[in-house]
């Protein structure tokens, strides 16, 4: 398994960090939605610890790979990746995974995410938009607990300005009215119908905690999506 150097890193929220791995010596070829596996040694553990992380960057970017990590206690790897300095090296393998987007799946794409589950959806959305696929329509519905938990907060407005057909919808589930003047509550089929109309012909990608993914599968069925058009990634 090759070792890769972290060449840049930045905070997305108070507990979410994006890291950039250097692939310039061997450019990576992957599909939007796939993941890499990070491996490192830890004191007290006989074997290296491995963890899979969705790729946040797009397939058009082959010299570097970005991953976005939420620090989860007592997670060994997420804690390390939240703290390691630029220049740190670890073993990285991949890409891997069958949760991926290809244009043959459909041009109308419904992306449903919660928390750090937005990572592969961001990659899928940016890939489609940058490819300028004819007749493509990308819709994101993103749920977070509080306004402080919005990952890529400054990027979404830039994407909406650059790509007029891109639709980004945000809802917050645990904020008081005085803390958030946007939408409150969970993602629902009624909300999607109100903002996107008929999406029964869309291909859907869902990513988030297991209970959320199950709920969003039901939402997709309520919207009339056939089972073969519903793709899920959960943890």
C-alpha positions in Angstrom: 0.0 0.0 0.0 1.6 3.3 -1.1 2.3 6.1 1.4 0.7 9.5 0.6 1.7 12.9 2.0 -0.9 15.4 3.3 0.0 18.5 1.5 -2.9 20.8 2.7 -5.6 20.8 5.3 -8.3 23.2 6.5 -11.3 23.3 8.9 -14.8 23.1 7.4 -16.6 23.4 10.8 -15.7 23.2 14.5 -15.2 19.4 14.3 -14.8 18.7 10.5 -11.5 18.9 8.6 -10.6 18.4 5.0 -7.2 16.9 4.1 -5.5 16.8 0.7 -3.3 13.9 -0.2 -0.6 14.1 -2.9 -1.1 11.9 -5.9 1.1 13.8 -8.3 3.6 10.9 -8.8 0.7 8.5 -9.7 -2.5 10.4 -10.8 -5.6 8.7 -9.4 -8.5 7.6 -11.6 -11.8 7.2 -9.8 -15.6 7.7 -10.1 -17.4 10.3 -8.1 -18.8 8.7 -5.0 -16.0 6.2 -4.4 -13.7 6.1 -1.3 -10.1 5.5 -0.3 -8.8 3.6 2.7 -6.4 5.2 5.1 -4.1 3.0 7.2 -1.8 3.9 10.1 -0.2 2.4 13.2 -1.3 3.2 16.7 0.5 2.6 20.0 -1.1 -0.4 21.8 -2.4 -2.0 18.6 -0.6 -5.0 17.1 -2.0 -4.3 13.6 -2.5 -1.1 11.7 -5.9 0.5 11.8 -7.8 1.0 8.5 -10.7 3.3 7.8 -12.6 4.1 4.6 -13.3 7.7 3.7 -15.4 9.0 0.8 -13.5 11.1 -1.7 -14.6 14.8 -1.6 -12.7 16.0 -4.6 -13.8 15.4 -8.2 -12.5 12.9 -10.8 -11.3 15.9 -12.8 -8.7 16.5 -10.1 -6.3 13.6 -10.5 -3.1 15.0 -8.8 -4.7 15.3 -5.4 -7.4 13.6 -3.3 -9.4 15.4 -0.7 -11.2 13.7 2.2 -13.4 15.4 4.7 -13.3 14.0 8.2 -15.7 14.5 11.1 -14.0 13.9 14.5 -15.9 11.1 16.2 -15.0 10.0 19.7 -13.5 7.5 20.5 -12.5 7.1 16.8 -8.8 6.5 16.5 -8.4 7.4 12.9 -10.7 10.4 12.9 -9.0 11.8 15.9 -5.6 11.4 14.3 -6.7 12.9 11.0 -8.2 15.8 12.8 -4.8 16.6 14.3 -2.0 15.5 12.0 0.2 18.3 10.5 0.7 19.1 6.9 3.5 16.8 5.7 2.3 13.8 7.6 2.4 10.5 5.6 0.2 7.4 5.8 -0.7 4.5 3.7 -3.6 5.0 1.3 -5.3 2.5 -1.0 -8.1 2.8 -3.5 -10.2 4.0 -5.0 -12.9 1.5 -4.1 -16.7 1.2 -3.9 -19.7 0.5 -6.0 -21.5 3.7 -4.7 -20.6 5.9 -7.7 -22.1 8.1 -10.3 -21.8 7.5 -14.1 -23.7 9.6 -16.7 -25.4 6.4 -18.0 -27.3 6.2 -14.7 -29.2 9.4 -15.6 -28.8 13.2 -16.0 -31.5 14.2 -13.4 -29.8 13.6 -10.0 -31.3 13.8 -6.6 -28.7 13.9 -3.8 -29.9 13.5 -0.2 -27.4 13.8 2.6 -27.0 14.4 6.4 -24.0 15.6 8.3 -20.7 14.4 6.9 -22.6 12.2 4.5 -22.5 15.3 2.2 -19.0 14.4 1.2 -19.5 12.0 -1.7 -22.6 13.9 -2.8 -20.5 17.1 -3.1 -18.1 15.1 -5.3 -20.9 13.8 -7.5 -22.5 17.2 -7.8 -19.3 19.0 -8.7 -18.3 16.3 -11.2 -21.6 16.6 -13.1 -21.6 20.4 -13.1 -18.0 20.7 -14.2 -18.5 18.1 -17.0 -21.4 20.3 -18.3 -23.3 17.2 -19.2 -26.2 18.1 -21.6 -29.6 18.4 -19.9 -28.1 17.6 -16.5 -30.1 18.6 -13.4 -28.5 18.4 -10.0 -30.5 18.8 -6.8 -29.0 18.5 -3.3 -31.1 18.3 -0.1 -28.8 18.5 2.9 -29.8 18.1 6.6 -27.6 19.3 9.5 -28.3 19.5 13.3 -27.3 23.2 13.7 -26.1 26.1 11.5 -22.5 25.4 12.9 -22.6 22.0 11.3 -22.9 23.1 7.7 -20.0 21.5 5.8 -18.7 23.4 2.7 -20.8 26.4 3.9 -19.0 28.9 1.8 -18.8 26.8 -1.3 -22.6 26.2 -1.9 -23.3 29.9 -2.7 -20.4 29.9 -5.1 -21.7 26.8 -6.9 -25.2 28.2 -7.2 -23.8 31.4 -8.7 -21.5 29.6 -11.1 -24.1 26.9 -12.1 -27.6 28.5 -12.4 -29.3 25.1 -12.9 -27.8 23.7 -9.6 -30.3 23.5 -6.8 -29.1 23.4 -3.2 -31.6 23.0 -0.4 -30.6 23.1 3.3 -32.6 22.3 6.5 -31.6 22.4 10.2 -33.1 20.0 12.7 -32.0 21.3 16.2 -31.8 25.0 16.0 -34.1 27.5 17.8 -35.9 30.0 15.6 -33.7 32.8 16.7 -30.6 30.8 15.6 -31.7 30.0 12.1 -34.1 31.8 9.7 -34.0 29.1 7.1 -36.0 25.8 6.9 -36.3 23.7 10.1 -37.0 19.9 10.2 -36.1 16.8 8.3 -36.0 16.2 4.5 -39.5 15.2 3.4 -41.1 14.1 0.1 -43.5 17.1 0.4 -40.6 19.5 0.6 -38.9 18.0 -2.4 -42.1 18.1 -4.4 -42.6 21.8 -3.5 -39.1 22.8 -4.5 -38.3 20.4 -7.3 -41.6 19.2 -8.7 -41.8 15.7 -10.2 -38.5 13.8 -9.6 -39.8 10.3 -10.3 -37.5 10.0 -13.2 -34.4 11.0 -11.2 -31.6 8.8 -10.0 -31.0 9.3 -6.3 -27.9 9.0 -4.1 -28.4 9.0 -0.3 -25.6 9.2 2.3 -25.7 9.5 6.0 -26.3 7.6 9.3 -28.2 4.3 8.9 -31.5 5.6 10.3 -31.4 8.7 8.0 -30.7 6.5 5.0 -33.6 4.3 5.7 -35.9 7.3 6.1 -34.7 8.8 2.8 -35.2 5.5 0.9 -38.9 5.8 2.0 -38.9 9.4 0.8 -37.6 8.3 -2.6 -40.3 5.7 -2.8 -43.0 8.2 -1.9 -41.6 10.4 -4.8 -42.1 7.5 -7.2 -38.5 6.5 -7.8 -38.0 2.9 -8.7 -35.8 0.8 -6.5 -33.0 0.5 -9.1 -32.7 4.3 -9.1 -32.1 4.6 -5.4 -28.4 4.3 -4.3 -27.3 4.3 -0.7 -24.2 4.7 1.4 -24.5 4.4 5.2 -22.5 3.9 8.4 
